Structure formats: C-alpha cells, structure tokens
Amino acid sequence: MRFYIGVTDDEWFGFLAGLPGIDEVNFWQPGGASGRFKVLQPGEPFLFKLHAPNHFIAGGGFFAHHSVLPLSLAWESFREKNGASSFLSMKRLIEKRRRADKSFEDYKIGCIILTQPFFFRREDWIPVPPDFSPNIVRGKTYDTVTFHGRALWEAVSERLALAQPYPDFTGEKPVAETPGGYGKPVTIQQRLGQGTFRVMVTDAYERRCAVTQEKTLPALEAAHIKPFSESGPHRVDNGLLLRSDIHKLFDAGYVTVTQEHRFIVSRRIREEFENGRLYYALHGNRIHLPLDSRFRPGGEYLIWHNEHCFKG
C-alpha cells in the first residue's frame, strides 16, 4: 500500500488539531498552477510531517480528491477545515508561503482534500524515516513493501488502534490486521464530508451547470438529489451541479430530473407564479452528465426526488 508524507504548515496543523470531531480537511497548496496531485488513489493515507525542528509525523488523513480552486470557493467549501478561523486568517497563512503579490485577487490554490483526519498527542508523534531528507519541502511517497514504509505504517497503525474514536466513520478500520501481527494494509471505505462533496460534484460536472451549461463558478452549487436531511448521502452520484436558481427550484420540487436524465419543469411554476418561460424553454432537455459513469446521478436518488419532492 502506498502512502504519502506531506510537509505540513505548523499553524494549520495546530488549529485543526484543536477542532473536535472534524470529518475532512483541506491540505492546501499555496500555488494553484503547480500541477495535479496524482500520487495517491482515493482512500490511501496522507500523513502530516511537521516543519523543522519537529521532524515528526503528527497525524494524517485519507486522500479523497485533488482540485485547483479559487481561494473564495475553497473557504466557502471547507471554512475552518481549511486550518484557519476566518477567510482573512486563511489568506494570511497562504500568502506567507505564496510567491505573489498580496492583493485582493481571488487567486487559485491547490487543494488536497482529506477525509477522516486524525491528530496524535505530542507524546505519540513518530520520528520521520531515516531516508526522509530535511531538504524535502513538499513531501515523499512511501510503500509498505519497503522496510521504512512498513515500519512507519506499523507505528501509525498502533496509534490509530488506540485512538478513540477510530478515524473511520464506516465502522471498519483503515487497516485490516490479522491476529498476532500486521496483515496486508488496505485502503479505507470513505464517507465524504459536505465540503468534499461540493468540490467533487463541481469537478465531476466539469464546472458547468448540468441543465444550462452555465460556467460562471460563483453561480454554481452542488445539489443533493436526495437531501442530506432525508438520509441522502454525500455521494457524487447523489449530486447535481446546478445554477443557483435552478438549485432552489430543484430543492423546492418545481423541477426534477428523470431516470432518462431529462430536465422536467412542473406546471406549478406557471400556475403559482404566472411566469417561468426561461425554465419551460429547458423542459425535456437531456442534462449534461459527468464523463465518469460512476459519478452520474444514481437511479434510486432520482426516483426518490421524482416521487417525494417533485410537485408534478
């Protein structure tokens, strides 16, 4: 199993370690044009290494997704889970390490999104492997098939086994162990948080409204097909990227999407508001779908919305 050790901003780490019960964090990268993070697959571990002189592993999480986002959207999606108490505090942290003018521009940052984060007590911090050079400024990949990788992951596993609560909300441990020793590590089954859901839906739909093809990012919102309040999960296949006005109509039941992925507008808009020409012009159109079939709207969620929410 692969895992990654990322060099972590100490102020970011300290703030998040003091937040109880968080389910996701944004491990941001100050530069938005530094390339995609392709080292890990979803569910593989990402460990936090503190800055010198603290050459220790102090926690980690499990990789969910990488994106490049405007600073404002990163804050709106994760808020304090960005590792800061306010938008201005987050901006200050980033600009300490960003080689750019400190302006009011809504510049882009890299976002390595992690779920089920965990933070070790000071006495449980783990020394970095001997081959982790002090000159590494971003991070390094390890594999449990190597001596140093295996030794480090065993140390992490020991601490996770003692942690309460265990940092996986599915009820299954991130690492399967055989009695009397360490078994073959496996990646975890993840549950997405609200911020991760929003970003993954936004990227799955290529940052354009599923109905109108609108690409103005501040006007787009990730909608649950089956609401979270009705036990709808934070899953990409339970999401649609919609322009904000259509999102409101969708949640209120004035529009829906069929199992054939066609956009349907209720007659109630005309009856109740004596308007709706812009929406009726879209009636019957096929929606724009994610290229990855895993992320397309799930039939069970569409059926629920048609039967329990749509006004017909």
N, C-alpha and C positions, 0 to 999 in steps of 0.2 A: 504494500500500500504506500502510495506517495503522500507526503505532507509537506507543507511549506513553513519556513520560519521567516516572518516579516519583521523588519526593524520598526519599532513602534514609537510614536511620539509619547513621551512620558506623561505629559499633561493630559493628552487624550486618554491614555490608559487609566490614570488616576481618577479622572472624572467618571469614566464608565464603571470602574471597579466599585465606586460608591453608590451606583444606582441599583436598587434591588429588583430582581425578577425581570430583567430585560430579555427579550427573545430574539433580538437581532441588533447588529451594529453595522455602521458604515466605516470601513477602514479606507479612508480617503487617501488619494494620491494628489499632491498639490498641482501637478501638471496634467492637463486633460488630454494632451496630444502625445503622451508617452507610450501609446500602443495598448493593445488589449492584454489583459491578464489571462494567459492561456495555460498556465502551469497546472492547475487543478481542475478536476471534474466536480460537479455538484455533489456535496456530501463528504468530500475529502477534507481533512483537518488543515487549519491555518493557525499557526502558533505565534504568540506575541513575544518578541525579544526586545528588552528594554535597551535604551541608549547607554553608552559607556558613561560612567564606570560600572554600571549594573549589567554585566554580561550574563543575564539570566533569562530563562523562559518563565513568564509570569502569568500566562493564561493562553486563551485561544478561542476558536470557534470553528464553524464548519462552512466551507465555501458554498455559496448559493448562486452568485451571479456577478458579472462584472459589467459596468456601464460607464459611459462618459456623460456627465450631466451638468447642466448649468448649476452654478452654486445655489441659486434660489430653489431649484427643484430638489436638489439633494437635501437642503434644510427642510423643505415642506414635507418630504417623504419620510425623513427619519428624526427630525428635530433633535432632542437631546441625545438620541442614539448615534448622532454624529460625533459625540465626545465633547460637547460644549453646552453651556447653559442657555445660550442665545445665538441668534444668527450672527450678530456682531462678534461674539466671542469665537465662534467657529471661523469667521473670516479672518480674524486676527491670528488664530493658530495657523491657518493655511498660509497666510501671507508672510509669516515668519520663515517659511521654507520655500515659498514660491518666488522664482526669479522673474518678477514682472512688476510693473508699476502698480502701486496700491491705489486703485481707482474705484469708481462706483460701477464699473463694467460687470455685468453678470457673466463672468468668465466660466469656463468649463473645468471640472476636476474629474479625475479618475475615481471610481467608486468600486471597491472590492466589498461586496455585501456578504456578511457572515451571519449565520443563524446559530441559535443555542450557544451564545458566548459563555465562557467560564473564566474566572479570575482566581488565581491561587493566593492564599495568605502569604505574607512575606517569608515566613519560615519554610514554606513549601516551594519557593522558587527553585528552578532547576538550572544548574550551570549549562551554558551552551556547549555543544560538542567541541572537542579539541580542534576539529577542522573548520570551525566557523570563524573565519578571519575577522579581526576587529575592523578591517578596512571595508567590509561589506556594508553598503549604505541602504540597500533595499531589502534584500533577503536571499534565501537559498532554499533549494528543493532537496528533500531527503526521501529515502525509500527504506522501508522496514526490511528489505532484503540485505541491506548493508549493516555492518557492525554498529556504526554510530547511530544510524537511523533506528535500528531495532532497540538499542539501549535507551535512546531518548524516548521513543514511544512507550516503552515499558514503564519508564518513570512517570510519564504523563498519565498512563492508564492507572497506575497505582493511586495517584492523587484523585483522578476522576472517580474511581471506585469508592473512595472515602467521602466524596463531596455530597452534600445534601442541599438542595435536591440535585439529583443527577442531571447534567445539562442536556437532556434529550427528552422532549415532551411527548414522545410517542410511546414511552414505557419500555423501549428497548435500548440497551446500552450501545454507545457508538462502536465499541469493540467487543466482538464475541470472544469469550475466553473458554478454554477447556479446563476441566478440573485439574488442579495441581500445577498449572503453568499457563503460559500465554498461547492462545490459539491464533489462527490466521486472522489478522485485522480485516475488518470490512467497513465500508462507508456507511453512514447513518441514513435512515429514512427521515427526511426533513419535513418540518412544518414551517411554512413561510409566515413571516410577520406581515403586518399591514404595509410597511414601507417597501419590503422586498416584493410583495405582491404588486404594488403600484409600479415599481420600476420594471419588473419583468413583463407585466402586461404592456406597458408603454413600448418596450423594446420588441416584444413579440409581434406587435401590430405595426412595426417599422415607424413608430411615432406619427401615425396618421389615424384619424377617426375611422372606425370600421364602417360607418354609414355615409359620411360626407366626403371622406378623404382629406379633411382639413389637416394641415400640418403645423399650425401655429401652436407650439408646445404649451404655452401658458393656458390655452383654451381647452386642452385635452385632459380628461380624467379617466382613471381606471375604475370601471363599474363592476360590482359583483352582479352576476346574473341571479343567483340565489343569495339574498342578503346574508351578511355575517350574523345579523340578529336572528335569522331563521336557521341557524346552524349551517349556513353556506361557508365553505372553507376558503382560506386564502390560497386558492389554486389558480394557475394561469388559465386552465380550461373552464374555470368558473368566472372568467373575466372578459370584459369587452373594453376597448379603448374608445371613448365617445367624447364628442364635443360637449361642453358643459351643459348646454341647454337640452341636448338630447339625453344626456345622463339623467337630468332631473325628470324628464318625461318618462324615461325608462323605469326609474325607481317608483314613479307615481302610477305606472301602469297604463299610460296613454300611448305607449309604443312598445313593441316587442320584436323578437327575432325568432323565426320558426326553426324547426329542425332542419329545414332545407336551406337555412341561412339567408332567408329573405326578411327584409325590414317591413314591418306591418304597423300601420298607424290606425288608432282607434277612431271610430266615428264620433266619440265623445268629445274630442277636441273641437270639432265644428259645432256640436250641439251645445257645449258648455261655454265656449269662448267666441263663437262666431268668427273663427279665424283658422289658421293652420295651413295656408296654401303652401308655404315653404316645406312643411313636413309631408303633406299629401303628395307633393311632387316626387318624393323619395319612396313612396309606398310601393312595395313589391320588388324593389331593387335587391339584388344579392349584395351582401356585405363583403367588405374586404377582410380576408382571413389571413392568419399567420402562415408563413411558409412552412413552419414546422407543424406537422399534423398533430403532435402531442399537445400543442397549445391551442388548438381550435376549440370553440365552445362545445362543452360536453352536452350530449343529448338529454341527460337526466336533469341538468340545470335549466336548459331551455324549456323542457316540458313543465318544470315547476313554475317558471315565470309565466308561461302561457296559461297555465291552469289556475294559479293562485294570485297572480298580480295583474295581468293584462285585463283591461276593462272591456275589451271586445267591441 
